[in-house]
Amino acid sequence: MPPGLYIVATPIGNLGDITLRAAEVLRNCDAVACEDTRVTGKLMRHIGASKPLWRYDDHAGEGDRARLLEALHTRAVALVSDAGTPLVSDPGYRLVRDARAAGIAVVTIPGPCAAIAGLTVSGLPNDRFLFAGFLPTKDKARADALTELAGVPATLIFYETAPRLARSLAAISSSLPGREVSVARELTKLHEECRAGTPEELIEHYAAHPPKGEIVLLIGPPLERPSDAADAEALLVEALETLKPSQAAGQVARATGLDRKKLYARALELRAE
């Protein structure tokens, strides 16, 4: 193989999803840069390949990258992540950037990607979508991130972990009310599941059936805006049945794009009537 960096997508669960081309590259390259040598070693054994495995993960520094770049001038090196397509919420973009700047060939070997796999089974609109990685771990930062994305006219895709799923669903319920949500879990594995519903329905389900495994969390695009003021007021009246005026105004503002201050003033009038 000619020297260069080969970006190789690997299975996200089922090892049978390795592509013929990916297997060929992994068998014929000079070395494999990977996140976890144990995980990649299992894949290499599955395809009958044995190559030097070089650790390259989130903790790799400039020195590690410099040594890898030096090798790329004379050796064919495959870059893989633990699962799926490298650089999609995985380390590696600095390596690709520096390799291109150094005139090193960078070749993509496409294949599985959890975000796309989750989108295909979610039942949510797929003509426009935004992949946003992992939501923040802190409650306020998570809510701020969702609020920032509230107006994006596309399906939102996140990666999530099982222990954090309930908190993320609760944040979606508060920040993006009325949105349809899909939870795609354990994709391509024995217990694959894709469950859709409101955040509240999903919270109730997973409280009774604690989730396990890797999760792709998808949120449907914004609701259609009311066609007139009467529609907006109807939403406000409905929200006031369970929320304070300020909360109701915020919820309707996020759902419709209307001015929150005006909605709050109207909510106070409705509450006083």
N, C-alpha and C positions, 0 to 999 in steps of 0.2 A: 504493500500500500504506500502511496506517496506520503511524505511527511505532512503533518498538519493536525488540526484539532477536529475530531469527529464527535458531534453532539448526538448521542444515541439515546432514544427513548426506550424505556424498558417497561415490563408489565407492572400494572398497579395492584395486582393481586394474583391473578391466574397466570402462571408461568407459560401457559400455552399461547398467550397473546404476544410473545416475542415475535417480531417480524423476521422473515427470511433474511432481509438485508441487514438488520441489526445483528442477528446471530453471525452472519458472515463477517461483519466488521469486527465484532468482539473476538472471533476466532483468528483473525488475520492481523490485527493491530499489534503494535509493539508493547503497549502497556494500557492500563485502564485507570483513569482518575475517578475516584468514587467517594461517596460520603462515608459509607461504612463497609469495610472490607468483608465483614461477615455476611452482610446482606448480598453484596455483589458476588462474593465467592459462591453462594448458593446458586445464583443464576448461572454463573460460569460453569459450574458442575452440571447443571441441567442441560446446557447446550454442548457439553463435552469440550470446553475450552479451558486452557490454563495459561494465564498471562500475569505479569507483575501487576499487582494492585497498589496504586498510589493513593493515599488518603488526601482528599481535597474537599473540605466541608466549610461550614460557617466560621470555623475557628482558624481557617487558613489565613496566613498573613502575607505581607508583600514578599517576604523571602521565599515562601512556598510557591507563590505565583511566579516569581522570577525564575526559580529552578525549573518549573514546569514549562515556562515559555522558552527557556534555553533548549530543553529537550525537544520541543515542537519543531525546531528548525531542522532536525535530522531524523525525527521519529514520528510515527503515526500513533497518536494517543486518543483513545476514546474517553469522552467525559460522560458519566452516567450519574443519576441520582438514585436514591434508594428505591424509588418507584416513579414511573411516569416520565414525562418529558423534562429534561434538565432545564434549569433557569426559570421554570414556572413555579414561583414561590420557593425556589431553591438557589443555593449559591452558584456562582459561575459567570455572571454578566461581566464582572471586571476582567476575568480571564479572556472572555471573548473579545471585549473591547481592546484589551492590550494586544491580543494576538492579531487582530485586524490592523491595528496601528503599526505592528511590526512586520506586516506583509505576509503573515502566516496564513495558509489556507484554512478556512473554517467551513466545515461541511455538516449539514443537518441530515440525520437519519430519523425521519419522523415516525411516530407511533402513538402508543397510549398516552392519554392525559386525563386525569381524574375530573378536572373542571369541565371539559367537553363531554366526557362520558356522563357526568351527572346531568348536564344540560339536556342531553339527548333523551333521557328517560324521565325528566321532571314534568313534562307536560306544560311547561311555561313557555311564553313567547321566546323564540330563538333567532328572530331576524336581527335583533340588536341585543348585545349583552356586554357586561363589564365584569371582568375578573378583578377582585380587590384583595386577594390574598387572605390572611387571617385578620379577624377583627381584634382590636386591642383587648388586653386582659382586664384592665381597670374599667369599672362601671361607667364613669363619666367619659372617659376616652372612647369607649365603645359607643355610647349614646351620641357623642359628638361626631364620630365617624359615620354613623347611620344617618344623622341629620344632614351632614354634608352631602351625602349621596341621594337624599330623598327625591330631589328633582331630576335625577338622571332618567331619561326616557328609555330604559332598557332593563332587562332582567339582570339582577345583581348576583354574582357568584362569589362565595367565600369558602375557604377551607376551615374546618372546625374540628375540635376534639370532643370526644364523648363527655368528659367531665364538665366542659364549659357550655354544652349545648343548651341546657335549660336557661342559663343566664342570657345567652345570646337571643333565644326566642323571646324572653321577657323584654329585652331591649327593643327587639323588632316590634313587638306589640305596642310598646309605648311610643317609639319614634316614628314608625311607619304603619300606623293603624289601617286596617282594612286590606292589607296586602296578602296575597296568596303566597304561601311558603312551601318549599319542598325540601325534604331531608333525604339525600341519597347516601346510603351507608353501606360499607363493605362491598363496594362495587367490584364486580367480576369474581368475588369470592363465594364460598358456600352459602353464607347467610346474607347475600345481597338483598337490599331493601330500598325502595323509594316510596316515601309516604308524603302526601300532600295535604294541606289544610290551612286553617288559620293558625297563627302562633299559639293561641289559647288552646286549640284542639291538640296541637302537637305537644305542648307542655303537659297536658293531661295524660296523653298517651305515654310519653316517655317517663313520666313520674311513676306510672304503673309498670312500665317495661323499660328499665334502665338501658340506655344504648351502649353499645360497644363498638370498637373499631374506628376506622378513619371515616370522616364525614365531609360531604360536599353540601353546603347550605345555600339554597337558592331562594331569592325573593323576586316576586313578580314586579313588573314595572308599575309606575304610579297609576292610580285610578284615573279614569277620565274625569276631567273637570266638569262641574255643573254647568248646564247650558244657560242658566239664568240665576238671579238672586234668590228666587223662590227655592230652587234646588239646594243652594248653599244654606239657606235658613233651615230647610228640612233636616239637613245633616247636623246643624247646630242644635236644633231641638232634640234630636235623637241622642247626641252626645251629652247634653245636659241631664239626661235621665240618670247617668251614672257618674258624671264628672263635675268638678267645680267649673265656674265660668272661664277661668284662666286656662284650665286644662282642656276644656271643650274647644275654646278658641284656637289653642295651639294645635289640637288634633285636626280640626277642620282646615286650618291654614296649611298644614303639611299635606293634607289630602287634596286640596284644591288650588293651592298657590295664591289664595286671596290674602289680603292684608290682615295680619293677626290683630292689630289694634282695633280695627273697625269691627272685626268679628267679636272681640272681647266686649266692646261697647254694646253691641247688639245682644250678646249673651247676658249681660247685666240687665238689659231691658226685658228680655224674655224671662229671666229669673224673677224679676220684680212683678211681672204681670200675673 
